[in-house]
Amino acid sequence: MQKKLIAMAVGATIAAAPFVAAQADVKLWGRLEVELVNIDGGKFDNYTQQGDANGMSRFGIDASKDLGNGLKAIGRYAFKMDPSNGADDSARDQWVGLKGGFGAFQIGRLPAHYKMTGGVKWDPYTATFMEARRSGGMSGDALGHNGFLNDVISYASPKLGPVAFTLGYIADETPLGEAADGTPNGALNGTFTGGISGNFGPVEVIGAYTNANRSSLSDIKQGKVGVRYKGNGLTAALQYEDVDNVGSIRVNGNRVAGPKSGKITFANLGYKFGNTLIAGNYGKTDADNNQGDVDYAAIGATYFLAKKVRAYVGYAVTESDNKYNMYGAGMRYDF
């Protein structure tokens, strides 16, 4: 049923495009990615996967309406898909809001501000088999660098000199799913999330914090700081997290054993020349209370056939309960 509704929504948007364009600015956009990956280690014996196991493929509708006096109404409706194995149709960010000289207010389903400050924006392999999140290099799950939070009231400031910040609050009780070991995470109630970034020439400095107030269990606190240099083709980044919820550890989307809480270090070094990017990642999760550390590393090469078309190849390794080696290649098209 949901797939039919999505198809109807897309079809209606395309059919109504001439009329809608006269009323508001509406953009239909998407990304398509397919990978071929070999995993070896633990329960995987030269196991081959094709598809988009890490969720880069998606489509969405962005809309804005000029209300006058510098004020705009804005909205987004987005879904995940898998072009190799059929539509996934799970919900991504979906929200409505207002934007002006004061910044932007949004209400609805959004990624945690923790996730979008540094984090996934600093990893050149986000949503590929080489990504740092859930692999030992960054925290995962909705309170870390994966997924979305429901019932969020969000504010994003305008630039205040070199600095900008975001704040989010969840007043409604929102089920949070299960922890890495399968135990329930309770429901979010009265949760705060926020991030701050400062851009000083080629250097960006970030900090982010989340305090998830769970109705039936102890609170979850997530904090991180980071610094990144980007200039003259060179990128170098370092991020450090101290988290109560590491999130599930996975290899190309497949869950493996991992700790509940710990300190996580992520480092990235990359160099782009012409249409080619060579980049490497390193990550280390130092688990609390001897739960078992996780080590991660990735190296790859990306070639941009056009601004929105890329192909890549690389290697990644995650070591937790076992050592998991991954070799693969993929192609991505943004439209």
C-alpha positions as CSV (number, residue, x, y, z in Angstrom):
1,M,0.0,0.0,0.0
2,Q,2.8,2.4,0.9
3,K,4.5,1.8,-2.4
4,K,1.3,2.6,-4.3
5,L,0.9,5.9,-2.3
6,I,4.5,6.8,-3.1
7,A,4.1,6.1,-6.8
8,M,0.8,8.2,-6.8
9,A,2.6,11.1,-5.0
10,V,5.4,11.1,-7.5
11,G,3.1,10.8,-10.4
12,A,0.9,13.6,-9.1
13,T,3.9,15.9,-8.6
14,I,5.1,15.4,-12.2
15,A,1.6,15.8,-13.6
16,A,1.0,19.0,-11.6
17,A,4.4,20.4,-12.2
18,P,3.4,23.3,-14.5
19,F,0.7,24.5,-12.1
20,V,2.8,23.9,-9.0
21,A,5.7,25.8,-10.5
22,A,3.5,28.9,-10.7
23,Q,2.6,28.6,-7.0
24,A,5.9,27.5,-5.4
25,D,9.4,26.2,-6.1
26,V,9.2,22.4,-6.1
27,K,12.1,20.1,-6.8
28,L,12.0,16.3,-7.4
29,W,15.5,14.9,-6.6
30,G,17.2,11.6,-5.9
31,R,20.3,9.5,-5.7
32,L,21.0,6.0,-7.1
33,E,23.8,3.8,-5.9
34,V,24.7,0.1,-6.5
35,E,27.7,-1.7,-5.0
36,L,29.3,-5.1,-5.5
37,V,31.0,-6.1,-2.2
38,N,32.8,-9.2,-1.0
39,I,32.9,-9.8,2.8
40,D,35.3,-12.3,4.5
41,G,35.4,-13.0,8.2
42,G,33.4,-14.5,11.0
43,K,30.2,-16.0,9.7
44,F,30.9,-14.6,6.2
45,D,33.0,-16.9,4.0
46,N,33.8,-14.9,0.8
47,Y,30.2,-13.6,0.9
48,T,29.2,-11.4,-2.0
49,Q,26.5,-8.8,-1.8
50,Q,25.1,-6.6,-4.6
51,G,22.8,-3.6,-3.9
52,D,22.7,-0.6,-1.6
53,A,23.0,-2.1,1.8
54,N,24.0,1.2,3.5
55,G,21.1,3.5,2.3
56,M,22.6,6.0,-0.1
57,S,19.8,5.6,-2.7
58,R,16.8,7.8,-2.1
59,F,14.3,10.1,-3.7
60,G,12.5,13.1,-2.4
61,I,10.5,16.3,-3.0
62,D,11.6,19.7,-1.7
63,A,9.3,22.6,-1.8
64,S,9.4,26.3,-0.8
65,K,6.9,29.1,-1.1
66,D,7.9,32.8,-0.9
67,L,5.6,34.4,1.7
68,G,7.1,37.9,1.3
69,N,9.2,40.1,3.6
70,G,12.1,37.6,3.3
71,L,10.0,34.7,4.7
72,K,9.6,31.3,3.1
73,A,7.6,28.2,3.8
74,I,9.8,25.1,3.3
75,G,9.2,21.3,3.3
76,R,10.7,17.9,2.4
77,Y,9.2,14.5,1.8
78,A,11.9,11.8,1.2
79,F,12.1,8.0,1.1
80,K,14.9,5.4,0.9
81,M,15.1,2.8,-2.0
82,D,17.3,0.1,-3.3
83,P,17.7,0.2,-7.1
84,S,19.3,-3.3,-7.3
85,N,16.8,-5.2,-5.2
86,G,13.5,-3.2,-5.6
87,A,12.1,-0.2,-3.8
88,D,12.8,-0.1,0.0
89,D,10.3,2.7,0.6
90,S,11.2,3.3,4.2
91,A,10.7,6.9,5.4
92,R,13.6,9.4,5.6
93,D,13.4,13.0,6.6
94,Q,9.9,14.5,6.3
95,W,9.1,17.9,7.7
96,V,7.6,21.4,7.2
97,G,9.0,24.8,8.3
98,L,9.7,28.5,8.0
99,K,12.9,30.1,6.8
100,G,14.0,33.8,7.0
101,G,16.7,36.2,8.2
102,F,16.2,34.7,11.7
103,G,17.3,31.2,10.6
104,A,15.0,28.3,10.0
105,F,12.4,26.4,12.1
106,Q,11.4,22.8,11.1
107,I,9.0,20.4,12.7
108,G,8.6,16.7,11.8
109,R,11.0,13.8,11.2
110,L,14.6,14.9,10.9
111,P,18.2,13.6,11.3
112,A,19.7,14.3,14.7
113,H,21.7,17.5,14.8
114,Y,24.5,15.4,16.3
115,K,24.6,13.4,13.0
116,M,24.7,16.4,10.8
117,T,27.4,18.4,12.6
118,G,30.8,17.0,11.3
119,G,30.0,13.3,11.3
120,V,28.5,12.0,8.1
121,K,29.5,15.2,6.3
122,W,33.2,14.5,7.0
123,D,33.2,10.9,5.8
124,P,33.8,10.7,2.0
125,Y,32.5,7.1,2.1
126,T,29.2,7.7,4.0
127,A,26.5,5.3,3.0
128,T,28.9,3.0,1.2
129,F,30.5,-0.3,2.4
130,M,33.5,1.7,3.5
131,E,31.7,4.1,5.8
132,A,32.9,4.9,9.3
133,R,29.6,4.9,11.1
134,R,28.5,1.5,12.6
135,S,31.9,0.2,11.6
136,G,33.9,1.3,14.6
137,G,34.8,4.9,13.4
138,M,31.6,6.7,14.3
139,S,28.5,5.9,16.5
140,G,25.5,4.6,14.7
141,D,21.7,4.4,15.2
142,A,19.3,7.4,15.4
143,L,21.1,9.0,18.4
144,G,24.4,8.7,16.6
145,H,25.1,9.0,12.9
146,N,22.3,6.7,11.4
147,G,18.6,7.1,11.0
148,F,16.1,9.8,11.9
149,L,14.3,11.1,14.9
150,N,10.5,11.6,15.0
151,D,8.5,14.5,16.4
152,V,11.4,17.0,16.4
153,I,11.1,20.7,16.8
154,S,14.2,22.2,15.2
155,Y,15.9,25.6,14.9
156,A,18.9,26.4,12.7
157,S,20.6,29.8,13.3
158,P,21.8,32.1,10.5
159,K,25.6,32.6,10.4
160,L,26.7,34.6,13.4
161,G,30.1,35.7,12.0
162,P,32.0,32.4,11.5
163,V,29.7,30.5,13.8
164,A,26.3,28.7,13.3
165,F,24.3,26.4,15.6
166,T,21.3,24.0,15.5
167,L,19.0,22.9,18.3
168,G,16.4,20.2,18.4
169,Y,13.8,19.1,21.0
170,I,11.5,16.1,21.2
171,A,8.5,16.7,23.4
172,D,6.5,13.6,22.2
173,E,7.3,10.1,23.4
174,T,9.0,8.3,20.5
175,P,9.9,4.6,20.5
176,L,13.6,4.2,20.0
177,G,13.9,0.5,18.9
178,E,16.5,-1.9,20.2
179,A,20.1,-1.5,21.4
180,A,22.9,-3.5,19.7
181,D,22.4,-6.4,22.1
182,G,18.6,-6.5,21.3
183,T,17.4,-5.0,24.6
184,P,14.8,-2.2,24.2
185,N,16.0,1.4,24.2
186,G,12.7,2.7,25.7
187,A,11.0,5.9,24.4
188,L,12.4,9.3,23.9
189,N,10.7,12.0,26.0
190,G,12.0,15.5,26.5
191,T,15.2,14.9,24.4
192,F,17.6,17.7,23.4
193,T,20.1,17.5,20.5
194,G,22.3,20.2,19.1
195,G,25.4,21.1,17.3
196,I,27.7,24.1,16.7
197,S,30.2,24.8,14.0
198,G,32.7,27.5,13.3
199,N,34.5,28.1,9.9
200,F,37.8,30.0,10.1
201,G,39.2,30.0,6.6
202,P,40.0,26.5,5.5
203,V,39.5,25.2,9.1
204,E,36.2,24.0,10.5
205,V,35.7,23.3,14.2
206,I,32.6,21.5,15.5
207,G,30.9,20.3,18.7
208,A,27.6,18.4,19.2
209,Y,25.7,17.0,22.1
210,T,22.5,14.9,22.7
211,N,20.7,14.1,25.9
212,A,18.1,11.5,25.3
213,N,15.6,11.3,28.1
214,R,14.2,7.8,28.0
215,S,10.9,7.3,29.8
216,S,11.6,3.9,31.2
217,L,15.4,3.6,31.2
218,S,18.4,5.7,32.1
219,D,19.2,8.7,29.9
220,I,21.6,8.4,26.9
221,K,24.3,11.1,26.5
222,Q,26.2,11.6,23.3
223,G,29.0,14.2,22.9
224,K,31.7,14.9,20.3
225,V,34.2,17.5,19.1
226,G,36.1,17.7,15.9
227,V,38.3,19.8,13.6
228,R,38.8,19.6,9.8
229,Y,41.1,21.3,7.3
230,K,40.0,21.6,3.7
231,G,42.0,23.4,1.0
232,N,44.2,23.0,-2.1
233,G,42.8,19.6,-2.7
234,L,43.8,18.3,0.7
235,T,41.3,17.3,3.4
236,A,42.3,16.2,6.9
237,A,39.7,15.6,9.7
238,L,39.7,14.4,13.3
239,Q,36.6,13.7,15.4
240,Y,36.3,12.4,19.0
241,E,33.1,11.0,20.6
242,D,32.2,10.0,24.1
243,V,28.9,8.1,23.9
244,D,26.5,6.1,26.1
245,N,25.2,4.4,22.9
246,V,27.7,3.2,20.3
247,G,24.9,1.7,18.3
248,S,24.9,-1.5,16.3
249,I,28.2,-2.5,14.7
250,R,27.7,-3.7,11.1
251,V,29.7,-4.8,8.0
252,N,27.9,-3.7,4.8
253,G,24.6,-3.6,6.7
254,N,25.1,-7.0,8.4
255,R,25.0,-6.8,12.2
256,V,27.9,-8.1,14.2
257,A,28.9,-8.0,17.9
258,G,29.9,-4.7,19.4
259,P,30.0,-2.6,22.7
260,K,27.2,-0.6,24.2
261,S,29.2,2.5,25.2
262,G,32.7,4.0,24.7
263,K,35.0,6.6,23.2
264,I,35.2,6.7,19.4
265,T,38.0,8.3,17.4
266,F,37.6,9.0,13.6
267,A,40.4,10.4,11.3
268,N,40.2,11.1,7.6
269,L,42.9,12.1,5.1
270,G,42.2,12.7,1.4
271,Y,43.6,14.4,-1.6
272,K,41.7,15.3,-4.8
273,F,43.5,16.0,-8.1
274,G,41.5,16.5,-11.3
275,N,38.5,14.2,-11.2
276,T,40.1,11.7,-8.8
277,L,39.8,11.5,-5.0
278,I,42.1,9.3,-3.0
279,A,41.0,9.0,0.7
280,G,41.6,6.9,3.7
281,N,39.7,6.6,7.1
282,Y,40.8,5.3,10.5
283,G,38.5,4.6,13.4
284,K,38.8,3.2,16.9
285,T,36.1,2.4,19.5
286,D,37.5,2.1,23.0
287,A,34.7,0.3,24.8
288,D,33.7,1.0,28.4
289,N,33.9,-1.8,31.0
290,N,35.9,-4.3,28.8
291,Q,33.0,-4.8,26.4
292,G,35.3,-5.3,23.5
293,D,37.0,-2.7,21.4
294,V,36.3,-2.1,17.6
295,D,39.0,-1.2,15.0
296,Y,38.2,0.2,11.6
297,A,40.0,1.4,8.5
298,A,39.2,2.1,4.9
299,I,41.0,3.2,1.8
300,G,39.6,3.9,-1.7
301,A,39.6,5.9,-4.9
302,T,36.7,7.8,-6.4
303,Y,36.6,9.0,-10.0
304,F,34.0,11.7,-10.9
305,L,32.8,11.1,-14.4
306,A,30.7,14.2,-14.1
307,K,29.7,16.5,-11.2
308,K,26.9,14.2,-10.2
309,V,28.2,10.8,-11.4
310,R,31.0,8.9,-9.7
311,A,32.5,5.4,-9.6
312,Y,34.7,4.1,-6.7
313,V,36.7,1.1,-5.6
314,G,38.2,0.3,-2.2
315,Y,38.9,-1.8,0.8
316,A,37.6,-1.7,4.4
317,V,38.2,-3.7,7.5
318,T,36.3,-3.9,10.8
319,E,37.6,-5.9,13.7
320,S,35.3,-6.6,16.7
321,D,34.4,-10.2,17.7
322,N,36.1,-11.2,14.4
323,K,38.0,-9.5,11.7
324,Y,35.9,-8.6,8.7
325,N,37.6,-7.7,5.4
326,M,35.6,-6.0,2.6
327,Y,36.5,-5.4,-1.0
328,G,34.2,-3.7,-3.4
329,A,33.3,-1.2,-6.1
330,G,30.2,0.9,-6.7
331,M,28.6,3.7,-8.8
332,R,26.5,6.6,-7.7
333,Y,24.3,9.0,-9.8
334,D,22.7,12.1,-8.2
335,F,19.9,13.8,-10.0
